[in-house]
Amino acid sequence: AQSVTQLGSHVSVSEGALVLLRCNYSSSVPPYLFWYVQYPNQGLQLLLKYTTGATLVKGINGFEAEFKKSETSFHLTKPSAHMSDAAEYFCAVSDMGTGFQKLVFGTGTRLLVSP
Amino acid sequence: NAGVTQTPKFQVLKTGQSMTLQCAQDMNHEYMSWYRQDPGMGLRLIHYSVGAGITDQGEVPNGYNVSRSTTEDFPLRLLSAAPSQTSVYFCASTMGLSGDSPLHFGNGTRLTVT
């Protein structure tokens, strides 16, 4: 079965600084990978996803992620943090073991943005 | 377009009580699922359904029941609430059954069991 590891439960950056949230996955088959964002008291929203094709994936709000098969990684980046980016971010991999989607989530990284 | 609607938003139960968390979607999605979110543990799958009349267990199904009589609704039943079931519960749905379809989430139900 697939699994996801998110390094760092909290990441703090200053407004305008680079955002880097790390995600490593394990999978015995080509994975589908997702990043979701959760704002306070809300459900999760899709930021971006990798299925096939281009390994650099662009999402909403200026975020992007690069699929690196050799490193089994799917790190999330944004060149310049904004205060509104403060939220919890979840990396997820699709578990196709039973033939359809069962999404496996990482434990989440809370992004703190200071002025 | 309402998307995925969960009710109630908040609930407090005493140990041993039962209740049903409601979930409805208006997107005609075949796949629906329930997750629980606990600090430091991410989201864990409780039960899921790939269509009306079809349900299956996820990672943490004990203490919960589900049914899927219509495409739109997927209620989650707690049979005898326990403090370990204190959590935030999310319902999610998606159109496709392949692995590349993103999930659409409701806003959650925050449950406290005393």
HADDOCK unambig.tbl for C-alpha pairs under 7 A between the chains (distance, minus, plus):
assign (segid A and resid 32 and name CA) (segid B and resid 99 and name CA) 6.43 0.50 0.50
assign (segid A and resid 32 and name CA) (segid B and resid 100 and name CA) 5.89 0.50 0.50
assign (segid A and resid 42 and name CA) (segid B and resid 107 and name CA) 4.71 0.50 0.50
assign (segid A and resid 42 and name CA) (segid B and resid 108 and name CA) 6.86 0.50 0.50
assign (segid A and resid 43 and name CA) (segid B and resid 105 and name CA) 5.46 0.50 0.50
assign (segid A and resid 43 and name CA) (segid B and resid 106 and name CA) 5.47 0.50 0.50
assign (segid A and resid 43 and name CA) (segid B and resid 107 and name CA) 4.21 0.50 0.50
assign (segid A and resid 43 and name CA) (segid B and resid 108 and name CA) 6.06 0.50 0.50
assign (segid A and resid 44 and name CA) (segid B and resid 105 and name CA) 5.81 0.50 0.50
assign (segid A and resid 46 and name CA) (segid B and resid 102 and name CA) 6.92 0.50 0.50
assign (segid A and resid 51 and name CA) (segid B and resid 100 and name CA) 6.00 0.50 0.50
assign (segid A and resid 94 and name CA) (segid B and resid 99 and name CA) 5.56 0.50 0.50
assign (segid A and resid 96 and name CA) (segid B and resid 99 and name CA) 6.40 0.50 0.50
assign (segid A and resid 100 and name CA) (segid B and resid 97 and name CA) 5.24 0.50 0.50
assign (segid A and resid 100 and name CA) (segid B and resid 98 and name CA) 5.26 0.50 0.50
assign (segid A and resid 100 and name CA) (segid B and resid 99 and name CA) 6.02 0.50 0.50
assign (segid A and resid 101 and name CA) (segid B and resid 97 and name CA) 5.86 0.50 0.50
assign (segid A and resid 101 and name CA) (segid B and resid 98 and name CA) 5.72 0.50 0.50
assign (segid A and resid 101 and name CA) (segid B and resid 99 and name CA) 4.51 0.50 0.50
assign (segid A and resid 105 and name CA) (segid B and resid 42 and name CA) 6.14 0.50 0.50
assign (segid A and resid 105 and name CA) (segid B and resid 43 and name CA) 5.89 0.50 0.50
assign (segid A and resid 106 and name CA) (segid B and resid 42 and name CA) 5.69 0.50 0.50
assign (segid A and resid 107 and name CA) (segid B and resid 40 and name CA) 5.60 0.50 0.50
assign (segid A and resid 107 and name CA) (segid B and resid 41 and name CA) 4.87 0.50 0.50
assign (segid A and resid 107 and name CA) (segid B and resid 42 and name CA) 3.81 0.50 0.50
assign (segid A and resid 108 and name CA) (segid B and resid 42 and name CA) 5.76 0.50 0.50
